[in-house]
């Protein structure tokens, strides 16, 4: 025992080595289990082409956002479209992950909303996009500022790299394309896609019927709009046509090749006064009507819907035309001045044709009454 208080102070022991700092917990410990299951289920499905953060996570939670980004980097099938608006953590520590995702080359449509990136970040974003496949983008103009035109130029150049944004015979990809909205310029606004929608609104742009013996049909390329002649041995074409499809019989087949010349044909038997109306009404039907450039008398291309055996019929006939064949494309006058393009499902019976005549007569009577009433009221 020591009486001195100072003597009671023990000498300090040698400091023990501090234990290493434990690694940060994995995201699964910082994220609700239900969110992890939802994200994992999404990326395990075959429908990972389009990512909507709103449907998966809380976008302001950086741990949940990191989970989605890491899953997206290895997703199969790869993500093509991403809606990331409102994901504020991308402005900070997660920005490198965003660049990595873009540079991976699978994304071609991206919505960044109103994220407020710094000038160095925007410069890095521009470099990443130029080296990527991004062809469609949205970034709020008031935030993008002077970078808007720079980024627009980058995505325009990228459209030469691939055609994932173009509608085609790949209908699974078409569904992805139609989901791309709210961009500076949506895929469906491109003239090529507008033409595709118009031409295929009611089905593929195929010849109206199978070729007769010794006859060669013509089909139109969905990409370059040029017409090509099928070999005599092919009576029909089973799907949309592209110039590259002709490679088995034409080694030089490509969209760069000049369009083959064709002989002029007599126009279909449509009354002269109604020909323009019929063509206008049929322009949206199965395979758009296209006239030969410079053709005399409005001669129609072979392979378009008003070609070859198209004919006009109306309800004035006492008996159905004997020439009608199943699948034949015809121009029919359903009511006075109302001409439409139709396809024959089967030849009508005599009783059905008589009913058509009665209906048409009633339509003419109603039209006459309406015209008389309009004149009586002082109309033109």
C-alpha angles and dihedrals in degrees: 000000000000126000094204114089089211090058090056092065109101121224111257115259121235108277112253119230111269115242114254117266108263115244116257112272115262116262091256089069092052096044128067111259091236091059092049091051091048093050093045092048091051095051091044091057124086090240100077095120095103124040120199108182091199090066095049115034149356100277095209092059106092093199093055091045091050089052091055093046094050092048091047093054090065101028118140117229087033122242112259102176128038129185104199101158112140095021093130096175087070086075090066137028094348095058093094089055089053091052091048091052092050094047090052086081103227099097114086101161123047134174114195096170113193100335109154107226122180122242093259089050091050090050090052090046091053091052092048093049093048089055094045140069096253108137101159125046143164124199119159108262096221089057098038091051112165090000092069096083091041092055092043090055090050095053092045090056090048091060087075091061100066145354101227088121093056122093113240144147088295097096094180088060090044089061089055091049093052090055092060104098138143094045126133085258119010121218092241089060093065112105091231091057092043089055091048093052092047094048095045100036090116101025141305122330093250130150110277093245143355117288119263121236110298093005125127119212125209125220131188124236113240092216109043099019092230122139121239130190118235118223116265090251093063111081094179143359118240099212144002113319129233126179091245088063089071093064094101091066100020118049091192095052112142140121089258092065116100119258113263117249118247137197120251118251134201114268119254119270098266120140108260094235092053102037094093092046092049093049091048093051092047097049091093095046132099102313113000119255112253125184123214113259107257094358114161119243093008093294110188128227118257107252098035124112098258096049138107107358102011110135140169124248132172139178096266091086114098093214133030115264110265092215095067111118130187110268094017116143112231139173109231132186104222094178135354108308092354107118120174138175114245142174120225111240091181137338111275120243121240092257092050090049090051089052089051089054092051093049091049092049090053090050091052090049092051091047091051092049092049091050092049092048091050092051091047089054091054096260124148 
